[in-house]
Amino acid sequence: MRYDILLTIDYSYQAASDHVRNILRLVPQDGPSQRVTAALLTIDPPPDERRDGRDFFGNATSSIAWHEPVQQITFCLTASAERFAAPVDDLSPPLTDLPGLVTAACDPGPASPQHYLAPSPRIAPVPAITEFTRKALPAGASARAAIEAVGQALHKTMTYDPEATDVATPPAEAFAARRGVCQDYTQIMVAGLRAVGIPAGYVSGFLRTYPPPGQPRLEGVDAMHAWVMAWAGPVQGWVEYDPTNAQWAGEDYITVAMGRDYADAAPVKGAIRTAGGQDSTQAVDVIPLD
């Protein structure tokens, strides 16, 4: 499926900031499941510094800074990408075999499952999430089936509520309330999968704006979305599951960044020096061309 993508993020400050420094992860990238044919990220006003590159996980990054006061900043991404269908066959081992296979995966590169088992800056073990995840596992399940079962169970117990949490809400708090948005669903599921020995990480990206005829509109299409990546053994490799919508991430999804948790894949993060508060708005259109 081919898409045109338009993303606009506006920040406005009550008082002009005399120093802003950000790291952006907004540009989609080529990968096993997608091909990016064009991408342009523009910034208004133009920053005094800009350095484009890639981080450890292979995400496209832009490090930017302004040295003069600014009161409003707009990030605008235009891109074209093609997303391929996800494999549907279960080629994963029994879940009980997965720990030994993780240990045998000695490649230290960014795709190594060993980076995705330990606690990360925003995702620590939570006993209540661990207990919930263990109860969701089918007896004798394969790794892939276990991932799907946990995602479906989480979807059933959570309520999508944009007012319940914010970007800093920890997974334990969102799970206790059983409410949140895609970031919360994703980080809760990652915490649970890691607790039962399944390497898991965080993916940020976009969802198709208009669903196919006869299908419901998905949660999360009006802003950047988040879902789970999980390792299902050396043959199956990494699979992607969206617990917010209880489905595998397939042709309706465009990946932008990935990492251990939100901190590794945050679309915009950094520091400002200003007085008063700030407001931000975000608009996303992912238009299917096929």
N, C-alpha and C positions, 0 to 999 in steps of 0.2 A: 504494500500500500504506500503510495506517494503522498506527501503532505507539503503544503506551504505553512510556515509557522511565523507568527508575529507576536512578540512579547514586548510590553511596555511597562516599566516600573518607574514610578515618580516618587521622589522624596522631597518634602518641603519642611523647612525649619522655621520655628517661630522667630528666631534671631539668626542672622547670618553666621555660619560657622567659619572660623578663621583657620580651621585645619580639618581636613577629611582625608582618610586613607582607607581604602577598601581592597578586598580580594573578591573578584567576581568569578563565579562558575555558572555561566549562562549559555554557553555555546555548545550545542550537541556535537557529538563526535562519532566517527566511524567505529563500528564494533561488529561482533559476530552476528548480531541481529539487525543491524541497520547500516545504511550508507548515507552520508551527508554530502549533498551535491553543491550546496552553497550556504554560506553563513556570513553575516555581517553584524557586528556589534558596534553601535554608535553611542556616544556619551555626550550629553549637553548639560552644562558647558564642557568643552574639552578639558580633560585633566592636564595639570602641569607635568605629571609623570604618568607614563603608561608602559608597562612591560608585559607582553603576552608570552605564555609558555605552557608547560604542563606540570602537574604535581606528581607525587609518587604513584598515585592510582591511575595516572594517565588522563586525568580530567583537564580540559582546556581551562586555563586561568588567565585573568587579566589583573595585574596589580596596578592600582591607580592612586593618585594623590593630587589634591589641590593645595596650593600654598597661599592663595588669595581667598578672601571671604566669599562664600557661596550660600544662597538661601534656598535654591531649588536645584535638584539634579534629576535628569531623566536618562534611563538606560533603555535602549531600543534594540531588539534583536529581530532580524529578518533572516529566515533560513528555509531551505528546501531539503527534505530528507525522505528516504524510503525505509520503511520498516518491514521486516520479513516475518512470516508466521513462525511461532515457537514450535519446537518438536512436541509431539503429543505422546510418543511412546515412553513407557517407564523402563529405563535402562539402569536404574539405580540399584544398589545392593540392599540387603536387609539393613534396617537402621542399626541393629546390633553390631554389624560389621564396620560401620562408618568410623568409629574412633581409631581403629587400626589403620584404615586407609588414610585418614588425616595425618597420622604420625608418619606414614610412608611418603607423604607428599613433601619432599624436601626442597623444592624450588622456592627460593626466597623472594621471587618476583611479586608484583602487586596482585596477581591472580591466585596466590597461594592461599588455601583455606586456613592455614595456620594464623594468618593475620586476623581472622574473623571469629575466633572462639573466646578469646580473653575479654574481660571488661574493657570498654573504651570510654573516652571522656564523658559521653552523655548516656551510656548504657551500662549499668551495673546490675549484678544479680538481684532479683527481687523475689523473695520466697513465695509470695502470693502468685506471681506470674509463673514461676517454676511449677508450682502445684497445679495451676490451671493447665499448663502445657502438657504435663505428664498425663493428666486425666483425658486430654484430647487425643492422645496417641492411640491408634488402633493396634490391637495385639498382632504381633508379627508383621508390622507394616514395613514396606520399603522406605528408603529415605525420602523419595519423591512423594509417596503417598502420605507420609508423616507430615511433610511440609504443607501439603494441601489441607490435611485434616486440622492442623493447628490454625491455619488461616481462616478456614470456614468457621471453626469454633469461636475464634476471636470476633469475626464479623457478626456472629449471632449475639454475642454478649455485649458488644459495644454499640453506642448510639452516636451517629455523626452529628456533631454539634460545634459549629465554628465559634460559639461564644464561650465554650467551656474551658478552653486552654489557650495558651499563647506559645510563642516560639521557645520559651525557656521552661515550659512545664516538663518535669521529669516523668519518665514512663510509669513509675510507681504511683504518682498522683493521678495521672490520666486513667490508669487501670482501676484504681480504687473508686473513681467516680464513674467508670464505665462510659465515659464520654470523651470526645475529642475529634480531631481531624486526621488527615492522612499521615501527617508526621507522627502523631501519637500511635495510631494503629501500627505503623511500620516499626517504630522503636520498641513497642511492647512485644510484637511478634519476634523481632530480632533477639530481645532479651530471653524470650521463652525458648527459641530454637537453640541458642547457645547453651542454655541450661541443660538441654537434653543431648548435647554433643553434636549439634548440626551447625557448622560454620555459617554465619549469616551476616549480611551487611545492609546498607541503606542506599537506595537509588532515588535520585531526583530527576524529574523530567516533565514531559507534557502528555496530556491525554487528548485524543481526538475530540474536537468541539461538538460535532454533530454525529450522533450514533447512526449505524446502518438502519434502514427502514424496518420498523417493527421491534426494535430493541430500545430499552430504556436509556435515558441519558445518565452517564456515570457520575458519581460523586467526585469532585475535585477538578472539573474541567475549566473552572473559571480562574484558576491560578496555577502555579506550578504544583505538580503532584509528587507524591512519594510512594514507593513500594519496596518490597523486600527482594534481595538477592540471597540465595542459599545454595550451598554446595551439596550436591547429591551424588558424590562419588566421582572417580576418575573417568568413567565412561560417559555418564550423564552430564557431568560438569556443573556449571552454574545455571540455575533456573531462577525465574523471577515470578513472584506472586504478589498480588495486590489484595491485602486483607480488607481494605476499605470497601472494595467492590466484590470481594470473594471470587476472584478469578485469576488465572494465569495471565501475566503481562504478555500480550501478543501484539498483533498488528495495530492496535489502537494506541500504542505507547511509543514515545520517543524518549530515549535516554539522554540526559545531559551530563550527570555526574554520579559518581558512586564512591563509597567509602565505608568505614566502620560504623558511622552514625551520622547524624545531621551535621556535626562539626566538620566532617571531612567533605561534605557535599553541599554545604550551604550556598545558595545562589549569590547572596551578598553578605559579606561580613567585614567588620573593620572597626574603626574608631573615629569619633568626631569630637570636636571641642566647641561647645555652643552653650547658650543660655536658653532655658525653656524647653519645650517638647518638640516632637517631630511627628509628621503624618506621612503615610505612604499608601499608595494605591498600586494595583497590579491588574493588568489586562492581558489575557492570552487568547489567541485564536489559532487553532490547529485545523486547517481546512483540507479535507481529503480531495485528492485530484483524480483518483481512480473510481 
